[in-house]
Amino acid sequence: MTTKISFQGVGRTFPVRDGRERLTALASIDLDVADGELLTVVGPSGCGKSTLLDLLAGLLTPTSGRVLLDGEEVTGPGSDRGVVFQQYALLPWRTAQGNVEFGLEATGVPRKERAELAREYLDLVGLAAFADRYPHELSGGMKQRVAIARSLAHDPEVLLMDEPFAALDAQTRESLQDELRRIWRRTGKTVVFITHGIDEAVYLGQRVAVLTSRPGRVKSVVDIDLDRESTGDVRSTPEFAHYRHKVWTLLHDEVVRARTFKEGSPA
């Protein structure tokens, strides 16, 4: 398959203590993502998962190495990447449709076309009947659907998702996981999805990249081979349990190592 995204020896440090020291968030990240792939990324708290996504979004630049998109180095944000964060960041004075249209206004899309695109993507996320509702009239899951529709309306090649379902209740989270997979299959987008949840990572991902404790490195990439479409509840199958245990084992060692390091650090 064609490589869409490539992290090549990527590292990122941040200044701490008035710039006299530097904290290494990521070190020597080598990772390729195929065109049209849904890759999930898990790792201990503080391992640099969000930093990885920010580098791909162009919100940060690497301290070392390169991030490539279609063979070109990422040097800043671009319309070829859509980002969905944990916080919905919807404009409270705009309707669901108005929020989806907002980004299109900034890029000069004509009003009629904006409205048509907004309706199309609200329909894609199952919110066509709620286009005229304001954020305070929507549930958390609905707000996140609007945020996804807003990101997709630009027709980005890559969708970057930073723990977008973390604040939702379990039932809503599972519903949106199904919705995301449906959208992914329908659009063929390349998706990089950051999560703390092992079950979520295994359920969503074609592959799961497991990061080490800080500084974050790619410890392992686990291929997930599950028949999610014809199985009633794939999360209850022995195959799902197998992959979950595999990722859990890889992650558990890193969580213990991170905790030991923290407890052993000077106050």
SULPENOR-V813504 format. One record per backbone hydrogen bond with DSSP energy under -1.0 kcal/mol. CO is the residue of the C=O (numbers start at 1). NH is the residue of the N-H. E is the energy in kcal/mol with one decimal. If there is no record, write none. Layout:
co = <CO	CO>
nh = <NH	NH>
e = <E	E>
This chain:
co = <2	4	5	6	7	8	10	11	11	12	12	14	16	17	21	23	25	26	29	31	33	33	34	37	38	39	40	41	42	44	48	49	50	51	52	53	54	54	64	66	67	68	69	72	78	80	80	82	84	91	95	96	97	98	101	102	104	105	110	111	112	113	114	115	116	117	118	119	120	121	122	123	127	130	131	133	134	135	139	140	141	142	143	144	145	146	147	148	149	152	157	158	159	160	161	163	165	169	170	171	172	173	174	175	176	177	178	179	180	181	182	183	184	190	191	192	193	194	197	198	199	200	201	206	207	208	209	210	210	216	217	220	222	226	233	234	237	238	239	240	241	242	243	244	245	246	247	248	249	251	252	253	254	255	256	257	258	259	260>
nh = <35	70	33	68	31	66	29	63	64	25	26	23	21	20	16	14	216	12	10	7	4	5	37	191	206	193	209	195	211	47	52	53	54	55	56	57	59	60	11	8	74	6	72	69	81	157	158	160	162	94	99	100	101	102	105	106	109	108	114	115	116	117	118	119	120	121	122	123	124	125	127	126	130	133	97	96	137	138	143	144	145	146	147	148	149	150	151	152	153	155	190	82	192	84	194	166	168	173	174	175	176	177	178	179	180	181	182	183	184	185	186	187	188	159	39	161	41	163	201	202	203	204	205	224	40	222	42	219	220	27	212	210	208	228	236	237	241	242	243	244	245	246	247	248	249	250	251	252	253	255	256	257	258	259	260	261	262	263	264>
e = <-3.3	-2.8	-2.7	-2.9	-1.8	-2.0	-2.6	-2.4	-1.7	-2.2	-1.6	-3.5	-1.9	-1.8	-2.8	-2.6	-3.0	-2.0	-2.3	-3.3	-2.6	-2.1	-2.0	-2.9	-2.9	-2.9	-3.0	-2.3	-2.8	-1.7	-2.3	-1.7	-2.6	-2.2	-1.7	-2.5	-2.2	-1.3	-2.2	-3.0	-3.2	-2.3	-1.8	-3.0	-1.7	-1.0	-2.0	-3.6	-2.7	-1.7	-2.6	-1.9	-2.3	-1.2	-1.9	-1.3	-2.2	-1.8	-2.7	-2.5	-2.0	-2.6	-2.7	-2.2	-2.2	-2.4	-2.3	-2.1	-1.7	-1.6	-3.7	-1.4	-1.9	-1.7	-2.5	-2.2	-2.4	-1.8	-2.5	-2.0	-1.7	-2.2	-2.2	-2.2	-2.7	-2.7	-1.9	-2.4	-1.8	-2.6	-1.9	-2.8	-2.3	-2.9	-3.4	-1.2	-1.5	-2.8	-2.3	-1.9	-2.5	-2.0	-2.0	-2.0	-2.8	-2.2	-2.1	-2.6	-2.9	-2.4	-2.0	-2.7	-2.6	-3.0	-2.8	-2.8	-2.5	-1.9	-2.2	-2.6	-2.7	-2.4	-2.2	-2.9	-2.3	-3.0	-2.5	-2.5	-1.4	-2.5	-2.3	-3.1	-2.4	-1.3	-1.9	-1.5	-2.0	-2.2	-2.1	-2.8	-2.5	-2.0	-2.5	-2.9	-2.6	-1.7	-2.6	-3.4	-1.5	-2.3	-2.5	-2.0	-2.6	-2.3	-2.6	-2.2	-2.2	-2.7	-1.7>
